[in-house]
Amino acid sequence: MKDIKNKKYDYLIVGSGLFGATFAHEMTKAGKSCLIIDKRDHSGGNIHCKKIEDINVHWYGAHIFHTNDKFLWDYVNQFAEFNRYTNSPIANYKGELYNLPFNMNTFYKLWGTKTPEEALKVIAKQIQHLDIDEPKNLEEQAQKLVGTDIYEKLIKHYTEKQWGTKATDLPAFIIKRLPVRFTFDNNYFNDKYQGIPIGGYNKIIDGLLKNCEIKLNVDFFEDRNYWLNIAENIVFTGKIDAFYDFQFGELEYRSLRYELEIHEIDNYQGNAVINFTDAETPYTRVYEHKHFEFGTQPKTVITKEYPLKGIKNAEPYYPVNNEKNMSLLRKYQLLAEKETKVIFGGRLAEYRYYDMHQVIASALAKSKVELRGE
């Protein structure tokens, strides 16, 4: 980075999502001067909400805060009060409805099993002929976990829509985080703390950025040299391959498209999230936003989520963590490790899937390192 005396800021933070906002909050609190820039017309990254028909709409898809870490739970609660929302999605397979995550309610609907022992026997019988020892791909991992019935109805087509490729071509680890439990428990997450901020996620971001300087509608790459030299340090939360001008090639992402609908009824589907697991339905999920906050508004707003693949300049959501991309990522990471004035943070800069509490934890950890002067 070019050395310019009397730089205006201690930190330029590129991106006002959870990582950038948390880092900015901590450094501003410590007396450091920060400027946040964001190419969008709003702060908050993908947790941004828009008020439509008096309903907080999760503009970039559903976000449910969940963690087992009391420190992180207390941290976000200083900015907003959280409700008691528990994520209990429903799967719709050709009009048949099943509870998620896979649990005794799901098994009973499918097989009529009433005890864990009965359900386990059905699964064992379904996979005994498959001879799966070490699963080689997502299909084998899923079948080993829940048998062939659940795989065919509730996993296979949904996953292939989501990732745009056959389940047999996807790595096994993608499905390992899938909750499977042999209790009558529809709570998707096992975490002790869970909820939605009352009034929407904008309250969290506004709290984090309360005393920070921020410029919206500013694209870092349109005047890269200027922005690189306005501060002593750069915190970059965009795509790491873009920062290095894609010199080794582009990392792959799965993207999403959202279609919003307003309905003149007070309740469209009776649940915040319904997954559509058949191959024929083009979208993967439908969100009914009022149910995240137990809304009683006379109208309702829904969002249909469509997977995208290979669309140039589409918003990146999920890193494609296959061998090819991991090898490419390592090349960029080696460049990043040589930087002395650039900090990379967040899901795009680190090319990893992060839950919200993990992003906050990462930003807190990196801000502490900076303040210690390491």
KEBAFI-53587 format. One line per 3 residues: number of its first residue (from 0); for each residue x negated, y, z of C-alpha. Coordinates in pm, whole numbers, plus 50000, padded with zeros to 5 digits. Example, Ala and Ser with C-alpha at 12.3 -4.5 7.8 and 13.67 -1.06 7.14 Angstrom:
BEGIN
0> 48770,49550,50780 | 48633,49894,50714
***
This chain:
BEGIN
0> 50000,50000,50000 | 49872,50344,49908 | 49749,50541,50208
3> 49929,50874,50244 | 49867,51095,50546 | 50152,51232,50754
6> 50407,50977,50641 | 50756,51078,50738 | 50870,50757,50910
9> 50723,50477,51112 | 50947,50226,50934 | 51139,50217,50609
12> 51398,49941,50635 | 51529,49815,50303 | 51876,49672,50364
15> 52130,49745,50639 | 52253,49391,50703 | 52219,49223,51040
18> 51842,49185,51021 | 51773,49541,50910 | 52028,49694,51147
21> 51903,49497,51448 | 51539,49577,51373 | 51623,49945,51326
24> 51818,49953,51652 | 51533,49807,51853 | 51265,50028,51699
27> 51476,50345,51730 | 51543,50258,52094 | 51167,50233,52143
30> 51113,50582,52000 | 51004,50485,51651 | 51129,50682,51352
33> 51323,50469,51104 | 51495,50524,50773 | 51733,50257,50642
36> 51822,50249,50273 | 52082,50027,50111 | 52182,49990,49747
39> 52548,49933,49838 | 52796,50206,49926 | 52834,50070,50278
42> 52616,49942,50561 | 52634,49595,50713 | 52539,49372,50424
45> 52762,49069,50387 | 52939,49108,50722 | 53103,49430,50604
48> 53480,49452,50654 | 53737,49666,50471 | 54067,49771,50628
51> 54351,49672,50394 | 54715,49676,50508 | 54574,49739,50858
54> 54389,49404,50839 | 54011,49370,50871 | 53916,49191,50551
57> 53584,49004,50549 | 53474,49148,50215 | 53201,48893,50144
60> 53368,48582,50282 | 53449,48459,50629 | 53204,48522,50911
63> 53254,48359,51251 | 53002,48445,51519 | 52894,48142,51722
66> 52596,48064,51941 | 52482,47872,52247 | 52243,48150,52341
69> 52392,48366,52618 | 52136,48640,52561 | 52241,48677,52196
72> 52609,48659,52291 | 52561,48938,52546 | 52359,49133,52291
75> 52640,49152,52035 | 52902,49208,52304 | 52740,49539,52396
78> 52872,49675,52065 | 53218,49518,52047 | 53452,49300,52247
81> 53502,48955,52094 | 53828,48765,52077 | 53879,48394,52146
84> 53894,48285,51780 | 53801,47919,51732 | 53715,47806,51382
87> 53947,47517,51291 | 53962,47496,50911 | 54201,47275,50717
90> 54115,47066,50409 | 54367,47054,50125 | 54321,46757,49892
93> 54585,46762,49618 | 54843,46890,49864 | 54745,46656,50149
96> 54625,46843,50459 | 54349,46720,50690 | 54186,46863,51000
99> 53825,46976,50989 | 53568,46905,51110 | 53607,46530,51066
102> 53750,46406,51393 | 54010,46169,51535 | 54293,46379,51387
105> 54139,46338,51042 | 54090,45963,51089 | 54445,45915,51214
108> 54588,46097,50911 | 54380,45884,50674 | 54388,45541,50835
111> 54630,45551,51129 | 54344,45476,51369 | 54412,45577,51729
114> 54084,45504,51904 | 53720,45584,51826 | 53647,45211,51806
117> 53910,45163,51535 | 53777,45457,51334 | 53418,45339,51359
120> 53519,44994,51238 | 53688,45141,50930 | 53379,45346,50845
123> 53149,45046,50899 | 53366,44828,50674 | 53367,45090,50399
126> 52990,45121,50381 | 52876,44768,50463 | 52832,44679,50094
129> 52643,45001,50012 | 52325,44899,50193 | 52232,45255,50290
132> 51928,45257,50517 | 51756,45586,50445 | 51996,45807,50243
135> 51829,45932,49925 | 52080,46204,49842 | 52384,46390,49972
138> 52629,46124,49856 | 52457,45847,50049 | 52413,46065,50357
141> 52783,46157,50358 | 52898,45799,50304 | 52678,45681,50589
144> 52828,45944,50818 | 53199,45911,50741 | 53260,45629,50492
147> 53383,45633,50134 | 53743,45755,50185 | 53647,46082,50348
150> 53358,46128,50109 | 53577,46090,49801 | 53864,46307,49927
153> 53703,46572,50140 | 53333,46602,50050 | 53240,46497,49697
156> 53439,46739,49478 | 53419,47030,49722 | 53040,46998,49741
159> 52998,46957,49366 | 53209,47268,49306 | 53011,47460,49564
162> 52666,47365,49433 | 52748,47318,49065 | 52582,46980,49042
165> 52645,46614,49121 | 52629,46509,49485 | 52379,46240,49388
168> 52142,46516,49272 | 52161,46709,49600 | 51924,46643,49894
171> 52057,46450,50191 | 51970,46719,50447 | 52240,46957,50317
174> 52512,46743,50477 | 52328,46653,50798 | 52465,46959,50979
177> 52822,46846,50905 | 53010,46796,51233 | 53159,46448,51283
180> 53316,46367,51617 | 53521,46086,51759 | 53746,46304,51973
183> 54069,46488,51895 | 53885,46818,51863 | 53941,47057,51570
186> 53681,47311,51685 | 53435,47328,51395 | 53144,47455,51602
189> 53000,47297,51914 | 52863,47628,52039 | 52962,47758,52380
192> 53027,48113,52257 | 53244,48185,51956 | 53469,48462,51830
195> 53535,48756,51603 | 53466,49116,51709 | 53797,49289,51778
198> 53824,49558,51513 | 53589,49384,51271 | 53215,49345,51218
201> 53172,49709,51123 | 53184,49783,51496 | 52868,49575,51546
204> 52683,49744,51260 | 52800,50092,51362 | 52676,50023,51714
207> 52338,49901,51595 | 52291,50199,51362 | 52443,50464,51591
210> 52124,50669,51627 | 51959,50568,51300 | 51912,50758,50975
213> 52059,50572,50677 | 52092,50645,50307 | 52345,50448,50101
216> 52362,50398,49724 | 51983,50389,49713 | 51806,50115,49516
219> 51454,50053,49645 | 51339,49925,49306 | 51448,50235,49112
222> 51170,50438,49276 | 50963,50169,49438 | 50640,50368,49462
225> 50809,50655,49643 | 50975,50430,49899 | 50658,50227,49956
228> 50479,50544,50057 | 50738,50722,50270 | 50666,50521,50587
231> 50381,50358,50770 | 50554,50020,50752 | 50815,49856,50532
234> 51081,49611,50651 | 51213,49433,50343 | 51532,49227,50361
237> 51595,49178,49989 | 51484,48892,49766 | 51120,48809,49824
240> 51066,48714,49459 | 51204,49052,49349 | 50959,49231,49581
243> 50676,49063,49391 | 50831,49132,49048 | 50917,48763,48997
246> 50556,48701,48905 | 50582,48328,48972 | 50942,48297,48852
249> 51287,48344,49008 | 51414,48159,49311 | 51758,48006,49259
252> 52072,48095,49451 | 52431,47987,49449 | 52666,48278,49425
255> 53035,48338,49489 | 53317,48539,49342 | 53611,48663,49550
258> 53966,48736,49442 | 54177,48935,49685 | 54556,48917,49698
261> 54807,49111,49908 | 55131,48926,49985 | 55456,49082,50102
264> 55497,48820,50374 | 55356,48800,50722 | 55202,48451,50696
267> 55066,48293,50378 | 54901,47966,50486 | 54917,47950,50865
270> 54539,47926,50910 | 54238,48150,50864 | 54047,47907,50642
273> 54164,47630,50410 | 53914,47433,50199 | 54032,47294,49865
276> 53848,46968,49820 | 53980,46836,49489 | 53800,46886,49158
279> 54092,47047,48977 | 54136,47355,49201 | 53878,47607,49075
282> 53825,47780,49408 | 53668,47624,49716 | 53837,47818,49996
285> 54121,48053,50077 | 54086,48293,50370 | 54383,48459,50535
288> 54211,48740,50718 | 54474,48839,50974 | 54440,48501,51145
291> 54079,48579,51242 | 54222,48841,51477 | 54566,48694,51552
294> 54725,48973,51349 | 55097,49051,51349 | 55103,49288,51050
297> 55412,49262,50825 | 55198,49186,50518 | 54902,48956,50470
300> 54576,48960,50273 | 54410,48649,50134 | 54082,48591,49952
303> 54015,48306,49712 | 53649,48202,49697 | 53511,48080,49364
306> 53161,47934,49324 | 52935,48081,49056 | 52629,47941,48886
309> 52381,48092,48647 | 52542,48437,48639 | 52269,48696,48590
312> 52260,48961,48866 | 52534,48786,49066 | 52514,48846,49441
315> 52285,48578,49594 | 52440,48381,49880 | 52295,48034,49930
318> 51933,47944,49861 | 51892,47625,49659 | 51647,47445,49886
321> 51520,47182,49646 | 51159,47082,49585 | 51117,47316,49288
324> 51232,47625,49479 | 51041,47536,49794 | 50722,47510,49592
327> 50792,47847,49432 | 50877,48003,49769 | 50544,47894,49912
330> 50362,48095,49645 | 50550,48407,49744 | 50499,48335,50114
333> 50124,48322,50061 | 50140,48673,49916 | 50360,48789,50203
336> 50117,48653,50462 | 49848,48886,50326 | 50060,49195,50385
339> 49965,49411,50680 | 50233,49679,50648 | 50530,49483,50512
342> 50765,49273,50724 | 50998,49029,50547 | 51317,48933,50727
345> 51664,48793,50669 | 51810,48522,50448 | 51693,48668,50116
348> 51344,48771,50220 | 51288,48438,50397 | 51492,48233,50146
351> 51675,48035,50408 | 52031,47986,50524 | 52083,48180,50846
354> 52378,48193,51081 | 52440,48539,51221 | 52293,48474,51563
357> 51977,48337,51399 | 51933,48654,51192 | 51964,48866,51506
360> 51719,48645,51695 | 51468,48671,51412 | 51497,49051,51400
363> 51458,49078,51777 | 51151,48854,51770 | 50985,49050,51490
366> 51061,49385,51650 | 50901,49264,51974 | 50588,49160,51787
369> 50570,49506,51627 | 50614,49683,51959 | 50341,49473,52114
372> 50115,49578,51828 | 50021,49225,51730
***
